[in-house]
């Protein structure tokens, strides 16, 4: 026998021994402890659960990002609108200042007409971008939309209702940009008790 044949026989014997040991191990595993396939199946199930959790988390992140982008688009003009509001206030004051001067002549009337047209054009432009004006005269006072400047006795008005607007408020896409500065009607005082005793 040559050395190569001896090695081949040894390898064959080792293979047979390994097969016998593997068969014995398989019989022993099935008797008591969980098999390797069951352990692998449990591991696969755990990985599937982790993958589902990761997928759900990614969907949540995507939704949050979409909402952030939507809000950014919706309210990107807020600073710009705040800068334009004094222009609207000035145009309104110009119209108000010419109200009592009808008899002054055609010059004042034509200036007033031009300012009114400019104000209407400006307000229509703001409306195109969902900017709404708050002029709450006669409405109940709402601290989320109005800023009370003072309270005055007003027998003709409901208590806690707005009787005058000092400065109009504005909203952008229904979000408050500037509250309306208002004068609120004071509730009637309770009758005083006569202190003659």
QUIFEN-V193194 format. One record per pair of residues at least 24 apart in sequence whose C-alpha atoms are under 6 Angstrom apart, sorted by sequence separation. I is the first residue (numbers start at 1). J is the second residue. D is the distance in Angstrom with one decimal. If there is no record, write none. Layout:
I;J;D  I;J;D
//
This chain:
138;162;5.2  160;184;5.7  161;185;5.5  137;162;5.2  138;163;5.9  160;185;5.1  137;163;5.6  159;185;5.2  137;164;5.8  159;186;5.5  91;119;5.9  159;187;4.6  154;185;5.4  147;179;6.0  151;183;5.8  153;185;5.7  135;168;5.5  146;179;5.0  147;180;5.9  148;181;5.9  149;182;5.7  150;183;5.1  151;184;4.7  152;185;5.2  153;186;4.9  134;168;5.7  145;179;5.2  146;180;4.7  147;181;4.7  148;182;5.0  149;183;5.6  151;185;5.6  152;186;5.3  134;169;4.6  146;181;6.0  148;183;5.8  151;186;5.4  133;169;5.9  134;170;5.5  133;170;4.6  132;170;5.5  132;171;5.2  131;171;5.5  131;172;4.5  130;172;5.7  130;173;5.3
//
